[in-house]
């Protein structure tokens, strides 16, 4: 049995190192592979349709996808090709696509009746009065895909929103954005809930650094363990299930009536979770992979 960890980060990066160590503790060889070094070939008599550094390589028994919001069309095609070769992929190409596309994931969650912030997909020129009517102020402006709190901006009022749109309008980037209700029951705080194999492993309350509304550990925030209530357990498991994620980081916002789902992450970082909550996430992922490898057949 062998595992290929698909990641843009090197093998010394915290999560990659911990995953390789935890899998090897279970006698499962694991190797980090950079997606940019692959080629995908489709056609007759091509053998395996995947090459690495232009060469044949030993096909794994399982691919662990760790590209998250950095997943490109090429990476999606690569993961799909592994799936075509009957290699189990965790998470699947489809679920990674859904998690990366924030509007798509919100559409799915809303269609299943789960609580999310009111969300609009907008493009230039933006009708500010529609945002005023449908979302209100303050509001959060997000790029379509992003991670670690990047590409997320808070607009306190209509004037700030107009200035933000002027700034974005001058950028040489696709001008499609999400505008979202600002859930402000506990500004600068949220929950990261880890789900593996349909089971909630734990929850961490994240606190933003002073002066920031984004509660990301990677942006300088800190965390603490948080008790998993029945509501948290249900929302996190359902969000992961609906998005098709076997391994997920579900972010919840504190709301007056409980919680709202902020987003689902397909390759959640867990350094902060292990540091502040004392939960060995890498070992939990490794155990889940061992279980999946033990099933008959690769699918």
C-alpha positions as a Markdown table, in Angstrom:
| # | Residue | x | y | z |
|---|---|---|---|---|
| 1 | Unk | 0.0 | 0.0 | 0.0 |
| 2 | Unk | 1.3 | 3.5 | -0.8 |
| 3 | Unk | -0.1 | 7.0 | -0.7 |
| 4 | Unk | 0.7 | 9.9 | -2.9 |
| 5 | Unk | 0.2 | 13.3 | -1.2 |
| 6 | Unk | -0.6 | 15.9 | -3.9 |
| 7 | Unk | 0.7 | 19.3 | -2.6 |
| 8 | Unk | 2.2 | 22.5 | -3.8 |
| 9 | Unk | 4.2 | 22.7 | -0.6 |
| 10 | Unk | 7.4 | 20.9 | 0.1 |
| 11 | Unk | 7.8 | 17.9 | 2.3 |
| 12 | Unk | 9.2 | 19.9 | 5.2 |
| 13 | Unk | 6.0 | 22.0 | 5.5 |
| 14 | Unk | 4.3 | 21.2 | 8.8 |
| 15 | Unk | 1.2 | 19.4 | 7.6 |
| 16 | Unk | 3.0 | 17.4 | 4.9 |
| 17 | Unk | 5.7 | 16.3 | 7.3 |
| 18 | Unk | 3.1 | 15.3 | 9.9 |
| 19 | Unk | 1.0 | 13.4 | 7.4 |
| 20 | Unk | 4.0 | 11.5 | 6.1 |
| 21 | Unk | 5.2 | 10.6 | 9.6 |
| 22 | Unk | 1.7 | 9.5 | 10.7 |
| 23 | Unk | 1.2 | 7.3 | 7.7 |
| 24 | Unk | 4.6 | 5.7 | 8.0 |
| 25 | Unk | 3.8 | 5.0 | 11.7 |
| 26 | Unk | 1.1 | 2.8 | 10.3 |
| 27 | Unk | 3.6 | 1.2 | 7.8 |
| 28 | Unk | 2.0 | 3.0 | 4.9 |
| 29 | Unk | 4.7 | 4.6 | 2.6 |
| 30 | Unk | 3.7 | 8.2 | 1.7 |
| 31 | Unk | 5.5 | 10.6 | -0.7 |
| 32 | Unk | 4.8 | 14.3 | -1.5 |
| 33 | Unk | 4.3 | 15.0 | -5.2 |
| 34 | Unk | 4.1 | 18.5 | -6.7 |
| 35 | Unk | 1.2 | 18.8 | -9.2 |
| 36 | Unk | 3.2 | 21.0 | -11.6 |
| 37 | Unk | 5.6 | 18.1 | -12.4 |
| 38 | Unk | 2.9 | 15.8 | -13.8 |
| 39 | Unk | 1.7 | 15.3 | -17.4 |
| 40 | Unk | -1.6 | 13.9 | -18.3 |
| 41 | Unk | -2.0 | 11.8 | -21.5 |
| 42 | Unk | -5.3 | 10.5 | -22.8 |
| 43 | Unk | -5.6 | 8.3 | -25.9 |
| 44 | Unk | -5.1 | 4.8 | -27.2 |
| 45 | Unk | -2.2 | 2.6 | -26.1 |
| 46 | Unk | -0.8 | 5.2 | -23.7 |
| 47 | Unk | -0.6 | 2.9 | -20.7 |
| 48 | Unk | -1.2 | 4.8 | -17.5 |
| 49 | Unk | -2.2 | 8.3 | -18.6 |
| 50 | Unk | 0.0 | 10.0 | -16.0 |
| 51 | Unk | 3.7 | 10.8 | -16.1 |
| 52 | Unk | 5.9 | 12.5 | -13.4 |
| 53 | Unk | 8.9 | 14.5 | -14.6 |
| 54 | Unk | 8.2 | 13.0 | -18.0 |
| 55 | Unk | 8.7 | 9.4 | -16.7 |
| 56 | Unk | 6.6 | 6.5 | -15.6 |
| 57 | Unk | 6.3 | 6.2 | -11.9 |
| 58 | Unk | 4.8 | 3.7 | -9.4 |
| 59 | Unk | 1.1 | 4.3 | -9.2 |
| 60 | Unk | -0.1 | 4.7 | -5.7 |
| 61 | Unk | -3.0 | 2.9 | -4.0 |
| 62 | Unk | -4.5 | 6.3 | -2.8 |
| 63 | Unk | -4.1 | 10.0 | -3.6 |
| 64 | Unk | -4.5 | 12.5 | -0.8 |
| 65 | Unk | -5.3 | 15.8 | -2.4 |
| 66 | Unk | -3.9 | 18.8 | -0.5 |
| 67 | Unk | -4.2 | 21.6 | -3.1 |
| 68 | Unk | -7.4 | 23.2 | -1.7 |
| 69 | Unk | -8.2 | 26.6 | -3.1 |
| 70 | Unk | -5.0 | 26.5 | -5.1 |
| 71 | Unk | -6.5 | 23.8 | -7.3 |
| 72 | Unk | -6.2 | 24.8 | -11.0 |
| 73 | Unk | -8.0 | 23.3 | -14.0 |
| 74 | Unk | -4.8 | 21.3 | -14.6 |
| 75 | Unk | -4.8 | 19.8 | -11.1 |
| 76 | Unk | -8.5 | 19.0 | -11.4 |
| 77 | Unk | -7.8 | 17.1 | -14.7 |
| 78 | Unk | -4.9 | 15.3 | -13.0 |
| 79 | Unk | -7.0 | 14.1 | -10.1 |
| 80 | Unk | -9.7 | 13.0 | -12.5 |
| 81 | Unk | -7.2 | 11.0 | -14.4 |
| 82 | Unk | -6.1 | 9.2 | -11.2 |
| 83 | Unk | -9.8 | 8.5 | -10.7 |
| 84 | Unk | -10.1 | 7.2 | -14.2 |
| 85 | Unk | -7.2 | 4.9 | -13.4 |
| 86 | Unk | -9.3 | 3.6 | -10.5 |
| 87 | Unk | -7.1 | 5.2 | -7.8 |
| 88 | Unk | -9.0 | 6.3 | -4.8 |
| 89 | Unk | -8.7 | 10.1 | -4.2 |
| 90 | Unk | -9.4 | 11.8 | -1.0 |
| 91 | Unk | -10.8 | 14.3 | -1.5 |
| 92 | Unk | -12.3 | 13.7 | -4.9 |
| 93 | Unk | -11.9 | 16.0 | -7.9 |
| 94 | Unk | -15.6 | 17.0 | -7.7 |
| 95 | Unk | -15.6 | 17.8 | -4.0 |
| 96 | Unk | -12.4 | 19.8 | -4.3 |
| 97 | Unk | -14.0 | 21.8 | -7.1 |
| 98 | Unk | -17.2 | 22.4 | -5.1 |
| 99 | Unk | -15.2 | 23.6 | -2.0 |
| 100 | Unk | -13.0 | 25.9 | -4.1 |
| 101 | Unk | -16.0 | 27.6 | -5.8 |
| 102 | Unk | -17.5 | 29.5 | -2.8 |
| 103 | Unk | -20.7 | 30.4 | -4.7 |
| 104 | Unk | -21.3 | 26.8 | -5.8 |
| 105 | Unk | -20.8 | 25.5 | -2.3 |
| 106 | Unk | -23.1 | 28.1 | -0.9 |
| 107 | Unk | -25.8 | 27.3 | -3.5 |
| 108 | Unk | -25.6 | 23.6 | -2.4 |
| 109 | Unk | -25.7 | 24.4 | 1.3 |
| 110 | Unk | -28.6 | 26.8 | 0.9 |
| 111 | Unk | -30.6 | 24.3 | -1.3 |
| 112 | Unk | -30.3 | 21.8 | 1.5 |
| 113 | Unk | -31.7 | 24.3 | 4.0 |
| 114 | Unk | -28.5 | 24.9 | 5.9 |
| 115 | Unk | -27.9 | 28.4 | 7.4 |
| 116 | Unk | -25.4 | 30.6 | 5.5 |
| 117 | Unk | -24.9 | 34.3 | 5.3 |
| 118 | Unk | -27.0 | 36.0 | 2.6 |
| 119 | Unk | -24.7 | 36.0 | -0.4 |
| 120 | Unk | -24.6 | 37.7 | -3.8 |
| 121 | Unk | -22.5 | 37.0 | -6.8 |
| 122 | Unk | -21.7 | 40.3 | -8.5 |
| 123 | Unk | -19.8 | 41.6 | -11.5 |
| 124 | Unk | -18.8 | 45.0 | -12.8 |
| 125 | Unk | -20.5 | 47.4 | -13.0 |
| 126 | Unk | -21.9 | 46.7 | -9.5 |
| 127 | Unk | -25.4 | 47.9 | -8.7 |
| 128 | Unk | -24.6 | 49.4 | -5.2 |
| 129 | Unk | -28.3 | 50.0 | -4.5 |
| 130 | Unk | -29.1 | 46.3 | -5.0 |
| 131 | Unk | -26.3 | 45.4 | -2.5 |
| 132 | Unk | -27.7 | 48.0 | -0.1 |
| 133 | Unk | -31.2 | 46.4 | -0.4 |
| 134 | Unk | -30.3 | 42.7 | -0.4 |
| 135 | Unk | -27.2 | 42.5 | 1.8 |
| 136 | Unk | -26.9 | 45.8 | 3.8 |
| 137 | Unk | -24.0 | 47.2 | 5.7 |
| 138 | Unk | -21.5 | 46.3 | 6.8 |
| 139 | Unk | -20.8 | 43.6 | 4.2 |
| 140 | Unk | -18.0 | 41.3 | 3.4 |
| 141 | Unk | -16.5 | 41.3 | -0.1 |
| 142 | Unk | -14.7 | 38.1 | -1.2 |
| 143 | Unk | -12.8 | 36.9 | -4.3 |
| 144 | Unk | -14.4 | 33.7 | -5.7 |
| 145 | Unk | -11.6 | 31.4 | -4.4 |
| 146 | Unk | -9.1 | 32.0 | -1.7 |
| 147 | Unk | -7.6 | 30.7 | 1.5 |
| 148 | Unk | -5.9 | 31.8 | 4.7 |
| 149 | Unk | -8.2 | 34.8 | 4.9 |
| 150 | Unk | -6.8 | 36.3 | 1.7 |
| 151 | Unk | -9.0 | 38.2 | -0.7 |
| 152 | Unk | -11.6 | 39.1 | 2.0 |
| 153 | Unk | -12.5 | 42.7 | 2.8 |
| 154 | Unk | -15.0 | 44.3 | 5.2 |
| 155 | Unk | -16.9 | 47.3 | 3.9 |
| 156 | Unk | -18.6 | 49.2 | 6.8 |
| 157 | Unk | -20.9 | 51.3 | 4.7 |
| 158 | Unk | -22.0 | 52.3 | 1.1 |
| 159 | Unk | -19.2 | 54.8 | 0.8 |
| 160 | Unk | -16.5 | 52.2 | 1.8 |
| 161 | Unk | -18.1 | 49.7 | -0.7 |
| 162 | Unk | -17.9 | 52.3 | -3.5 |
| 163 | Unk | -14.3 | 53.0 | -2.8 |
| 164 | Unk | -13.6 | 49.2 | -2.7 |
| 165 | Unk | -15.3 | 48.8 | -6.1 |
| 166 | Unk | -13.2 | 51.7 | -7.5 |
| 167 | Unk | -10.0 | 49.9 | -6.3 |
| 168 | Unk | -11.1 | 46.5 | -7.6 |
| 169 | Unk | -12.1 | 48.1 | -10.9 |
| 170 | Unk | -8.5 | 49.2 | -11.5 |
| 171 | Unk | -7.1 | 45.7 | -11.0 |
| 172 | Unk | -6.2 | 43.6 | -13.9 |
| 173 | Unk | -8.1 | 40.6 | -12.6 |
| 174 | Unk | -11.5 | 38.9 | -13.3 |
| 175 | Unk | -14.1 | 41.2 | -11.7 |
| 176 | Unk | -16.5 | 38.7 | -10.3 |
| 177 | Unk | -16.9 | 38.8 | -6.5 |
| 178 | Unk | -19.0 | 37.6 | -3.7 |
| 179 | Unk | -20.7 | 40.1 | -1.5 |
| 180 | Unk | -21.9 | 38.6 | 1.8 |
| 181 | Unk | -23.8 | 39.5 | 4.9 |
| 182 | Unk | -21.5 | 40.4 | 7.8 |
| 183 | Unk | -22.4 | 38.1 | 10.7 |
| 184 | Unk | -21.2 | 40.2 | 13.6 |
| 185 | Unk | -22.5 | 38.5 | 16.8 |
| 186 | Unk | -18.8 | 37.9 | 17.8 |
| 187 | Unk | -16.6 | 40.0 | 15.5 |
| 188 | Unk | -13.2 | 38.5 | 15.0 |
| 189 | Unk | -14.2 | 35.1 | 16.2 |
| 190 | Unk | -15.3 | 31.9 | 14.4 |
| 191 | Unk | -15.2 | 28.1 | 14.7 |
| 192 | Unk | -13.1 | 25.7 | 12.7 |
| 193 | Unk | -14.6 | 22.2 | 12.9 |
| 194 | Unk | -12.7 | 19.2 | 11.6 |
| 195 | Unk | -14.6 | 16.4 | 9.9 |
| 196 | Unk | -13.0 | 13.2 | 8.9 |
| 197 | Unk | -15.0 | 10.3 | 7.3 |
| 198 | Unk | -18.3 | 11.9 | 8.3 |
| 199 | Unk | -17.3 | 12.2 | 12.0 |
| 200 | Unk | -16.5 | 15.5 | 13.8 |
| 201 | Unk | -13.1 | 15.3 | 15.3 |
| 202 | Unk | -13.2 | 18.5 | 17.3 |
| 203 | Unk | -13.8 | 22.2 | 17.1 |
| 204 | Unk | -11.5 | 25.2 | 17.7 |
| 205 | Unk | -12.6 | 28.7 | 18.4 |
| 206 | Unk | -10.4 | 31.1 | 16.5 |
| 207 | Unk | -9.6 | 34.7 | 17.5 |
| 208 | Unk | -8.5 | 37.3 | 15.1 |
| 209 | Unk | -5.4 | 39.5 | 15.8 |
| 210 | Unk | -6.2 | 42.9 | 17.1 |
| 211 | Unk | -7.9 | 45.1 | 14.5 |
| 212 | Unk | -8.8 | 42.3 | 12.1 |
| 213 | Unk | -12.2 | 40.7 | 11.5 |
| 214 | Unk | -10.7 | 37.5 | 9.9 |
| 215 | Unk | -10.1 | 34.8 | 12.5 |
| 216 | Unk | -7.4 | 32.9 | 10.7 |
| 217 | Unk | -4.5 | 31.3 | 12.7 |
| 218 | Unk | -2.2 | 31.7 | 9.7 |
| 219 | Unk | -2.9 | 35.5 | 9.7 |
| 220 | Unk | -1.7 | 35.9 | 13.3 |
| 221 | Unk | -4.8 | 34.8 | 15.2 |
| 222 | Unk | -4.9 | 32.2 | 18.0 |
| 223 | Unk | -7.2 | 29.4 | 19.0 |
| 224 | Unk | -8.7 | 27.5 | 21.9 |
| 225 | Unk | -10.7 | 24.2 | 22.2 |
| 226 | Unk | -14.5 | 24.6 | 21.9 |
| 227 | Unk | -17.1 | 22.1 | 23.0 |
| 228 | Unk | -18.9 | 20.4 | 20.1 |
| 229 | Unk | -22.7 | 20.8 | 20.6 |
| 230 | Unk | -25.3 | 18.8 | 18.7 |
| 231 | Unk | -25.9 | 21.8 | 16.4 |
| 232 | Unk | -22.2 | 22.2 | 15.6 |
| 233 | Unk | -21.9 | 18.5 | 15.0 |
| 234 | Unk | -24.9 | 18.4 | 12.7 |
| 235 | Unk | -23.9 | 21.5 | 10.7 |
| 236 | Unk | -20.3 | 20.4 | 10.2 |
| 237 | Unk | -21.2 | 16.8 | 9.2 |
| 238 | Unk | -23.9 | 18.0 | 6.8 |
| 239 | Unk | -21.8 | 20.6 | 5.2 |
| 240 | Unk | -19.0 | 18.1 | 4.5 |
| 241 | Unk | -21.5 | 15.5 | 3.2 |
| 242 | Unk | -23.3 | 18.0 | 0.9 |
| 243 | Unk | -19.9 | 19.1 | -0.6 |
| 244 | Unk | -18.8 | 15.5 | -0.9 |
| 245 | Unk | -15.8 | 16.0 | 1.4 |
| 246 | Unk | -14.3 | 13.1 | 3.3 |
| 247 | Unk | -11.8 | 15.3 | 5.0 |
| 248 | Unk | -13.0 | 18.9 | 5.7 |
| 249 | Unk | -12.5 | 22.0 | 7.7 |
| 250 | Unk | -15.9 | 23.6 | 8.2 |
| 251 | Unk | -15.9 | 27.2 | 9.3 |
| 252 | Unk | -18.9 | 28.4 | 11.4 |
| 253 | Unk | -19.8 | 32.0 | 12.3 |
| 254 | Unk | -21.6 | 32.9 | 15.6 |
| 255 | Unk | -25.1 | 34.1 | 14.9 |
| 256 | Unk | -27.9 | 35.2 | 17.1 |
| 257 | Unk | -29.9 | 32.0 | 16.4 |
| 258 | Unk | -26.9 | 29.7 | 16.6 |
| 259 | Unk | -24.4 | 29.4 | 13.8 |
| 260 | Unk | -24.0 | 30.1 | 10.1 |
| 261 | Unk | -21.7 | 28.2 | 7.7 |
| 262 | Unk | -19.0 | 30.4 | 6.4 |
| 263 | Unk | -17.2 | 27.9 | 4.1 |
| 264 | Unk | -16.0 | 24.4 | 3.6 |
| 265 | Unk | -12.3 | 23.7 | 3.1 |
| 266 | Unk | -11.1 | 20.6 | 1.2 |
| 267 | Unk | -7.5 | 20.8 | 2.4 |
| 268 | Unk | -7.7 | 22.5 | 5.8 |
| 269 | Unk | -4.5 | 23.4 | 7.6 |
| 270 | Unk | -4.2 | 21.8 | 11.0 |
| 271 | Unk | -1.1 | 23.1 | 12.6 |
| 272 | Unk | -3.1 | 25.5 | 14.8 |
| 273 | Unk | -5.7 | 22.9 | 15.6 |
| 274 | Unk | -3.0 | 20.5 | 16.9 |
| 275 | Unk | -1.2 | 23.3 | 18.8 |
| 276 | Unk | -4.2 | 24.8 | 20.5 |
| 277 | Unk | -6.5 | 21.8 | 20.9 |
| 278 | Unk | -4.0 | 19.0 | 21.4 |
| 279 | Unk | -5.8 | 16.8 | 18.8 |
| 280 | Unk | -3.5 | 14.7 | 16.6 |
| 281 | Unk | -5.2 | 15.5 | 13.3 |
| 282 | Unk | -2.5 | 13.9 | 11.2 |
| 283 | Unk | -2.9 | 10.6 | 13.0 |
| 284 | Unk | -6.7 | 10.8 | 12.6 |
| 285 | Unk | -6.3 | 11.3 | 8.8 |
| 286 | Unk | -3.7 | 8.5 | 8.6 |
| 287 | Unk | -6.1 | 6.1 | 10.4 |
| 288 | Unk | -8.9 | 7.1 | 8.0 |
| 289 | Unk | -6.7 | 6.4 | 5.0 |
| 290 | Unk | -5.7 | 3.1 | 6.5 |
| 291 | Unk | -9.4 | 2.2 | 6.8 |
| 292 | Unk | -10.1 | 3.2 | 3.2 |
| 293 | Unk | -7.1 | 1.2 | 1.9 |
| 294 | Unk | -8.5 | -1.8 | 3.7 |
| 295 | Unk | -11.7 | -1.8 | 1.8 |
| 296 | Unk | -12.0 | -4.3 | -1.1 |
| 297 | Unk | -11.2 | -2.7 | -4.4 |
| 298 | Unk | -9.9 | 0.8 | -5.0 |
| 299 | Unk | -13.3 | 2.4 | -5.2 |
